[in-house]
Amino acid sequence: MADKSGAYKRDTNYIQTRITRDGEDGYPVGAHRYRLAAARACPWANRALIARRLYGLDDVISVAMAGPTHDERSWTFDLDPGGVDPVLGIHFLRDAYNKRFPNSERGITVPAIVDERTGEVVTNDFVQIKERYYIVHTDVNPAGIVPKGPALDGWLTPHGRDHLEANTWGDGGTPPPPPLKAEVVDPANTPLHVEGR
């Protein structure tokens, strides 16, 4: 999306729907129910892909990888055979947006979570996507990988989300990454420590 000068401006009118344990917004936690639409060309989508991997959700949330470019209509799945995502059956990501919000003027952004059962976009709020991974992770992660640590806990608990509500970062809404210090335990109960930003 471009502003009047032609410069890129990300549409920050995000879909605020949440994936929750009780399905309050109509989208309950469930393995193999959601698909992450992403593109390697998008830094926000790359963060969502990294978080998905760190939480061990590769076998729980599938990925629809869009091509590296898009036009004014939408991101496209032109990397897939026939230019169609094999799970969602769509060429344009906008089709998932329009299925839920017909004729919406909303920007078509990645990352986005799409419900595989309905083909509708659930959310494109990339900050909340990463946060929702934690809930999905703790309920359905088959690998038994458990993130731990006060820095990670503070980022994901309601008391640590004040910075998410303010959304006042200078680059269009991207929060600084949390100081990630997680202890990850694999199924064989062998500790592996992950430290860094």
N, C-alpha and C positions, 0 to 999 in steps of 0.2 A: 504494500500500500504506500502510495507516495503522498506527500503533502503538497501545498501549492507551488513550492519551489522545485518539486520533482524529487526531493530527498526521501529516502525510505523512512517510513514511520510505521512501527508495529501497531496493529490494532490491539488495544488493551481492553477491549470490551469482552472480557473472558466469560466463558460459560462457567458458572459457579456451582454446578451440580457436583455432588460428592458421592463417592463410593463409600458406603458405610456398612458396618456389621449388621445393623437392623434394616438396611435398605430404605431408610427414611426418604431419600430422594428418588426412590424407584430403582436404585442400582445397588444391590447387595454384593458383598464380597463373594467371590467365587473363582475358583481356579478354572482356567481355560474359557473364561467368559469374555474377557476384554482383550482388545488388540491396541497396541501403541502405534499410532501413525507418526512416523518420524522421517527426517531427512538429514543426511550427513552434513549438508550445507548450512544447517541451522544450529547455532550454538545452544539455544534453549533445548532443542530436541536431543542434542548430544548429551546434555546434562541428564535428561530423562533416561536415555539409554544407559549411561554410566550408573545412575542410581538403581535402575532395574537390575543390572549385573551385580552391583554391590549387595543388594538385598537377596540375591539368589533366586530371582523371579524369572529367569530365562525360560523355564519349563512351565510357568504359570500364566504369564502374560506374553502373548505372541507379538511379533513386530510386523508392521506393514511399512516397508521402506520405500519412500517416494524418491523420485529422481532428484538430481542436484539443482534443477532449475524449475521455475514455474512461470506462468503468465498471469495476467490480471484475473483469470478465472479461478485458478486453483493449483495446488500441488498435484502432480500426477504420478501414477504408479507405472511409469514407462520402463522401469528396470525389470518388471515382471513379464513373463511370456504373454504376448498379445496386448501388453500395456494394461493389464487388469490384475488387481490384487487377488490372489488365489482364494483367500478366505472371505473377503468382503464382496468380491465380485464387482468392483468399481474401478473405473479409470481415474476419475477425479475425486480427490478427497472432499470436495464441495458436495458431492452426492450424499455423503454421510451427514454433513451439516444440514443440507436441504431436507433430508429425510426427517429430521427432528424439527427443524425451523424452516419451513417452506418460504421461499422468496426473501430470506433474511438478507440484510445488508452487512451482516457481520463479516469481518475478515476471516479468511480461511487460513488458519495458522497451524503449524506443528510446533511442539508435540500436541497430539490430541489422543484421547482415549475413546475408542469406538466399541460399542456393545456388539459382540459377534452375533448374538441371537437376533437382534433387531436391525443391525446395520446403521444405527443412529449414533452420532457423536454424543459422548457423555460429558466430557469436559475438555477444554483446551487451556486451562489455567495451569501453566507449567509448574508453578510453585506448589500448588495443591496436588498435582500429579505425583510429584516426588514424595510429598507428605502422605498421600494415600497409599503409596507402596508399602509404607511401614505397617499400616493396618492390614493390607492384603497379606503382607509377608508374615505377620505374627499369627494369622489365622490359617493360611493354606500353604505355606512354604514346605515343599516336600523334602528338601535337603536338610532341614533342621539347622540352618544357619541362623544364629541369633545375634543381632547387633547389640552391643552393650557399651556403656560408658557415659559419664555425666555430660560430656559435650553433646553427644548424639541424643541422649535423653532430653536435654534442655531444648534442643532444636525441635523435637517432635511432640513434646507435651503441650497442652493448651497454654501453660504459663510461659513457654518459650516462644510463642507465636506472635507476640506483640509486633515484632518487626514485619511479619507477614501481612498483618492487617493494615499497617501504615503504608506499605508498598511505595516508599518514597525514594527509591534509588535513582541515581542520575541517568542510567542507561535504559530507561523505559520500563523499569519494574523488575530488573534482575537483582535478586538479593545477593549479598556476598555469601560465598559458600560457608557452611558451618565448619568449625574446626573439627573435622571428622577423626575421631579416635574410637574405633569400633573393634571389639574383640569378636572374631568370627570363629565359630566352632563347626567343623565339618562332621558328617555322620559318624566318622570313626572316632570322634571326640578328640581330635588333634587340634590344639589351639593354633591359630594363625592370627597374628596381630597386623592390623592395617592402620597406619598412622599417616597424617598429613592434613592438607586442607580439604 
